[in-house]
């Protein structure tokens, strides 16, 4: 059977507002039928703290620390908690809900899409697998995450290596289209990460940090030889092709498409109203 061809966009390091605007534009174009399914890889300039659609910035985020570290800041159109986008490969997948290979439920679609990431880790020589919450307590934990930090919270079909979380993803469905994007951590500055959030006390912060170390890990902490961003891109591009049984065809935005993305970035993701309003 012939493999379906999807588009592949490597947009390099972009501003926080442009990154979120491009994901939104790709979702729009797919919903209008003018763009096929697409997988996109990107980075962040500057390094950025992104928050989930429903997060309360005032309550959970130390904005002085964000400023002190010279980080960008943006609210995602997807749910979930705070993510520090620094030494990582970020991906997004945009595909119609009605696509024949996409299950109807969010968790099952998440598993199918994440198969590409799973295979990417295997391409890097890491034995990744899906961990599914088994006990009622674990399932309840998904509904009531205690931490504002994304990698500290469990989710369905968690991607883990040696029992620790290696990728964090979030999904939204709008206009009949699935947008899933997420972070593949290559390295992590835990000190900086934990300084970006508010805690009831220093003791709670230290406990959270300790907890985090036992739950999450970056790729380069698991390998003898560090992975470069280019190596990671090659591995995960191949991983998506294997995991989703597709061929990826590189695509570059036209000047007109780029201008449309810039407009969304300026009018939405660059505004205080969007980023801080919850």
Phi, psi and omega in degrees: 000134181292139178283145175286143177261125174251160175278152178231122179242123171252101186268005177064201181275121181233169177292157179304316183292322180293318180302313181288325179293322180293319176301317180295318180298317180297322176296315178302309183297323179293320181294332179274356179078013181260001181220131177286179174303148184217145171243133184233137172249143178202166175232186189231133176221106005280175170308146194222146167261120174253145178243155180289158184309322186262359184291145177264104187300310182306319186280326191251336189250136175270092185293334176295321179292321178302316181292317182301320180277358179069031183272153168282167180214132179206150174263134178278158174279354180258164180281199180096189187246189185292137178230130174270114180264101183227266180268081186207169168249123178259141180232157166220149178234127179237119183208146181295142176301328183277000180304134186303335181270357184262118176298158183286326184275150182301312184295321180288322177295322177301318180295316181298312180295319183290347175301326178297322180288319177306311181295327177298317177298321179294325176297332178273004178083017180254138183272080180275152176206165178272130173255127181251134178299129185259312186275161177299322180298317179296320180295319178295326180299331179291327182281334184233067181297137184275341188246151177276354183270125186304311188286358180269350187249139180281159173212168179299143177052050177296136175271119183230153171231129182051040174080001181239146184294133183241351178211142177239131183227158177220154184225145170224156176233120179219144175053032178078015183235141175267129169241117173239126173226159184191176185245135172248107186285124174267316174218161179217135176262092185295325181300309180298312182309310185283346175279352184270353184243158179266143180227153179297330180200166179297326181296318179296318180300314180296322179295317179299317182297317179296317179301316182301315181302327182277347185251333187229152180208148177267154183307315186288346174280348183255354184239150177287321177254127181298151179263134174275165179299320180298316178298318180297317179301314180298316182295316184281332174297313178296320180301316178295321179297319179288309186296325182256000180055054182227167168251138180254128182247118181302142181221140176243134179298145173283166179301322180293317179296318180299318180296323178296319178295315180302323180295314178298317181302313184292316187277343184234293191284352176265356188265145175298326182302317179285312190287329187243000196290339186295000000 
